[in-house]
Structure formats: structure tokens, C-alpha cells
């Protein structure tokens, strides 16, 4: 039972950090052009 005192805050902290990283990626434009990336690989400049 003593382990839960440490594990619950750690899990909440890691979940919050994961959510913050996802929101940062969303706001910085990481998911803007999903369809164009697959065609950009095939084009030769």
C-alpha cells in the first residue's frame, strides 16, 4: 500500500508530461501536412 503513495503521483506527472508534449506538437504544426509527406518522399528534386 505504501507503493501507491509514490506510484500515483509519478503516473500523474508522466501523464501530464505526455499530454503537454502532445499539445506542444499540435500547436507547433507537427500534424499540419499529413498527406503531403508521403508524396514528398517519392519526388526527386
N, C-alpha and C positions, 0 to 999 in steps of 0.2 A: 504494500500500500504506500510505502514511502517513496517508491519509484515514481508513482503518479505525480507527486509534488514537483518532480524535475521534468518528467516527460511531457506533461500537458503544456507548460509554458514554452518548452522547446518546440513542440509541434505547432503551437500558435505562432511563434516567431518565424519558423520556417514557412508556414503557410502565408503569413503576411509578406514575407520577402518574395515568395514566388508570385503573389498577386501584384506586388509593386513592380517586379521585373516584367510581368506581362503587360501591365498598364504603361510602363515606360516604352516597351517595344511597340505597343499600339499607337501611342502618341508620337513616336519618332518616325513613323512611316514604314515600319518593317513589313506591314501587311498590305501596302497600297497596291502593288502591281503583281498579283499572284499569277495571272495568265501570261504576262509578257516574259517572265523569267524562263519558262520552258522553251520559248521560241528564240530567245536571245542566245541560248547556248548553241543552237544549231546554225545561227548566222555567222558567216565568215566575213570579217571586215577587210 
